């Protein structure tokens, strides 16, 4: 199978002829389509398309864009083209719980996640040794009510300095300010357990066990100023039963959180996620 060089994302008001026009434009630039997926949303009236393609020697995203411009203008397309050889630059944030962090580091090291971890930022020192063992810079920015704004400024400076494409909140237990959420819109992915909103705050798995829950799960979503209510990218659940202890629930919940966050990050890094209002279109 031909290996694709680029991925094209397209969204617009749904109308006839979009797929044919996009395919013709790609072919006219001596490119070969490897994979194509599309979705027309009857509710919003919008059309979404993801195309991977192989290009001729010397093609760049800029040169493709110049050739694609007339079709984009004719159909009033919102579009992006990405070079698949360029990995996403990701900054990971973590507090004391390291299960998601460990999974992300392993999946990145094995090549499963097409990203480069530029650094790890934490409000605790707990994971410095683990992270630096991987040769990744570790920045500890302790947060208090008094220094929260100043520490967030340092965080934003690191993001700019490292040319970060994606920020991953891998069980980072601090809330980003509304201003930071807006500045980083579409670039921050968070993970939280499925016991929200029933069991908010501390020790959610303990309270879930006390209520005899039979499912534990997790939700990965983009971060917005509305806490834990951003567009959902991935979700999953695992079953538990009456014989499971609190520790069993915690272990199962952490495994599910790790799995769901990695799935969401992979979809984002492979340019499979498109925003559709408050929802997402996630191409497989």
Secondary structure as GFF3:
##gff-version 3
##sequence-region A 1 284
A	DSSP	beta_strand	6	13	.	.	.	ID=ss1
A	DSSP	alpha_helix	18	28	.	.	.	ID=ss2
A	DSSP	beta_strand	32	41	.	.	.	ID=ss3
A	DSSP	beta_strand	46	54	.	.	.	ID=ss4
A	DSSP	alpha_helix	61	74	.	.	.	ID=ss5
A	DSSP	beta_strand	78	83	.	.	.	ID=ss6
A	DSSP	beta_strand	88	94	.	.	.	ID=ss7
A	DSSP	alpha_helix	99	109	.	.	.	ID=ss8
A	DSSP	beta_strand	115	122	.	.	.	ID=ss9
A	DSSP	alpha_helix	128	133	.	.	.	ID=ss10
A	DSSP	beta_strand	137	140	.	.	.	ID=ss11
A	DSSP	alpha_helix	148	161	.	.	.	ID=ss12
A	DSSP	beta_strand	166	169	.	.	.	ID=ss13
A	DSSP	alpha_helix	178	183	.	.	.	ID=ss14
A	DSSP	beta_strand	188	193	.	.	.	ID=ss15
A	DSSP	alpha_helix	204	210	.	.	.	ID=ss16
A	DSSP	beta_strand	215	222	.	.	.	ID=ss17
A	DSSP	beta_strand	232	239	.	.	.	ID=ss18
A	DSSP	alpha_helix	246	269	.	.	.	ID=ss19
A	DSSP	beta_strand	273	276	.	.	.	ID=ss20
A	DSSP	beta_strand	279	282	.	.	.	ID=ss21
###
